[in-house]
Amino acid sequence: MSVTKTHFDFMPDGTEVHLFTITNNNEISAGIITRGATLQSFVCPDKEGNMGDIIMGFDNIAAHMASGTYTGNIIGQYANRLSGGKFTVAGKEYQATQNENDKCLHGAGEYNSAVWKAIIIDDDAVEFSYVSEDGNEGFPGRVEVTVVYRLTDRNELEIHYNAVPDRETIINMTNHAYFNLGTTANGDVLDHELQLFCDAFTPTDADSIPTGEIRNVAGTAFDFREPKKIGKDIGNDDEQLIMCRGYDHNFCVNGPIGKVRPVAKVTDAKSGRKLEVMSDLPGVQLYTGNFLDGTEMGKSGIALGKHYGFCLETQYYPDTPNQPSFPQCTFKKGEKFSSLTIFKV
């Protein structure tokens, strides 16, 4: 096992961005940059033993900053969407920054835009830290955040999230990696087979805000309880798919919240690669790169076309503070948000 620290790029203000690369004894590696504590790469072999990077992304900071994809970023203070950017904590209504029409999306981009501090804490792990000051993007409380990336010899990339506020607030963090098990050089992910350990999902309105319904997936295009190709039903005449141009929905993970359990399995027959996802969080957002249109150039100058990556963002449900029936993510002063998500190849 080893961890190396190298120069990646500079921010516009001259701040240096470093790349930390963790390599296990199987020669699988994960690269993380300090801007956004971003998962920059995840390199593993195909069925022929050829190594390939299964993370969609960009080669430099300018491209990361110009993109609206959040690819590989740590997202906070509230992942996904808040209706109107509004929420209530301890009886007081707050207004978060509205950065997607009238909604707040991904905490208005605070965590993913910051350059995090980073230290190597073991020969298989790096800790990233960031402090969100009280009132940033409209969220109450000063929040001290750490994210630890650890790569094991079981080929498991663990992402440990910890956040402690100094007053009551909402916290919902995730990683927004786009995966392509065939690598983006081989096109879209519609032939990837996906299994979700989820019996239900949360339908949305036309603004991608959950309606409050928790709908059983049985008999719908959202049924991934048995493995099926991502593209099999993506073009169905389903109002939910039409509104979002594909899948961009939260699924309700089976099993007890707070216990690490299976979330998803993905396989790509062509490359032979597999991905397993495990988490202790209640939900996972499946997003299939519906708004990629080939205008952004990814790594090695590859144009990122529609469905060139899929996301499995472990999370509390979208708009949770405004949906009393959803599992809640309000944390009191000194109460720790702590979570673990594992990506295994």
C-alpha positions, 0 to 999 in steps of 0.5 A: 500500500502507498499514498503519494502527493503530487501537484495537480493544478492551480486555482485562479487565485494561485492556490495550489491543488494537490493530487493524492493517489492511494495504491493498494497491493493489487495495483488498483488506485484512487486519486483525489484532488484537494479542490472539492475533495474530488475523486479524480480517478479510480483505476482498475483492471478489465477482464484482460488485465488492462488498467482503466479509469472508471471515473468520468472527469476532467484533466485540469481545474479550469475544466472542473470549474467550468463544468456543472456536472459536480463530477467526483466532488464531495457535496454539502452542506445539503446534497441534492435539492431543497424546494425554494431553497427554504427549510426550517430548523428549531422553529426558524425558517432559513433561505439557502442560496437558490442556484438552480432556478428557485431551488438550492442544489448541492448546497449551492456548490460550497463544499465542492468549490472549496480547496480542502486541507489534506493529510496522509493518515496511513499508507492506505488513507488520506483525510480531507478537512474543511470548515463551513462558517455560520451562514455560508450559502444560508445554512446555520451553524459553523460546521467542521467537516472531515472526509477520509478516503481509504483504499483496502486490499479488498479493492474497496474504496471507503469514504468516511464522512464526519461533520459536527455543527456548533448549532442545530442545522441540516447536514446531508453529504455525498460524493458525486462521482460519475462511473463508466466501467468501460471508461468514457473512451468506450461511450455510454453506459446504457449496456451496463447492468444495474441492480438496486437493493431498493423496493421503492423510490421517491417520484418528483414534480416537474422541478425535480422536487419529491412529491412526498410519495414513496412509490413501490418500484414493482411494475415500473421502469424503476424496478432494478431489483433484478439486474437489468441494463440501464438503457432497457427502460430509460426511453419508456413513456413514463412521466418521471423519465420524460421530465428528467430525460432519464433517471435522476431519482432517489431510491429508498435503500432496503434495510435499517438506516445506520447499518452498512448494507448493499445499495447497488451492483453494476456490471459491464459485460464488455469490459468485465468490470464490476462495481458494488456500492454499500452505505449506511444512508437511507437513499441513493440518487441514480443519475444517468448523465441525462444532460451531458451533450458532448459540449464538455471535453473530459479527460484526454479530450473525450467529448462527454456525450449523453449517458456517458456516466452514471451516478449512485449518490448515497444520501438522505432523500432530497428535500428531506427538511420539507418532507416530514415523512422522510428520514430526517437529517437535522443535527443538534449542536455538537451532534456528529453526522457520520456516514460510510459509503463503500465502492468496491471493484 
